[in-house]
């Protein structure tokens, strides 16, 4: 999710750069972007090998092809901040912009990358062992974060995912991937404090209202959730 629509031109500006500016950029699956107060853009590349229409293959290969990139509009330069991420997804800046959070969907965790202070340039785990694969993440008014979670490995026999035969079949017939991975099964979002601890969460285990929720944004006492599989936004009162 872009911070504001009037900033979309930054992404087009980036796409106009030579493809060899960033290593591995020739087959990028650009995912999320956030703009810092100085105009710097931080954005995730879910996979440098697979694209939007065959993302399931990235999970099945079980190799980290994701990246976190930084675009400096002053220098017109894009550089790699973090490499070898497990399907890098949502990106969010802290309230003071002294660190940012990037989601690793396949690893069920989010990383914290320090931008300022004594730990500048260092990376640590922000939250681990989430109950679903983290997708998009957004800063809440109180400084906490809302994270949309995907159910990546459902209650189907695990051998369908781990066996070489299942991987071969899904590689040959990608549509089977959605059935095996089961990301459409439920909707879930969690509110995580700046200390990396879950404060509260909401879920729809039967997906009667919305399924495959990929983003959650708090605004004026309500939580707005979006899904790739619905043509509407969900609105949930928080007060």
Number of C-alpha atoms within 10 A of each C-alpha: 17 13 14 9 8 8 13 12 10 17 15 10 12 17 10 9 13 10 14 9 12 14 10 14 16 13 13 20 23 22 21 24 24 23 20 14 8 9 14 16 19 24 27 29 24 30 29 21 18 18 16 12 10 14 18 20 17 21 23 19 11 12 14 21 23 28 28 26 19 20 22 15 15 9 7 10 13 18 14 15 15 17 14 14 24 23 30 34 29 30 27 26 23 20 16 9 13 14 20 21 24 30 31 26 26 24 20 21 20 28 20 20 22 19 17 13 9 8 13 12 13 12 16 12 13 20 19 14 10 16 15 23 26 31 29 27 30 25 23 19 13 10 15 20 26 26 26 29 28 27 22 21 17 16 10 12 10 12 10 14 18 11 10 12 12 17 20 12 13 21 17 10 10 17 14 16 22 14 14 20 21 18 21 20 20 21 26 27 27 22 22 22 19 15 9 17 13 16 12 11 13 12 16 15 14 12 15 10 11 24 23 23 29 23 24 30 21 20 13 9 11 14 17 15 21 20 18 13 12 13 8 11 13 16 15 12 11 10 6
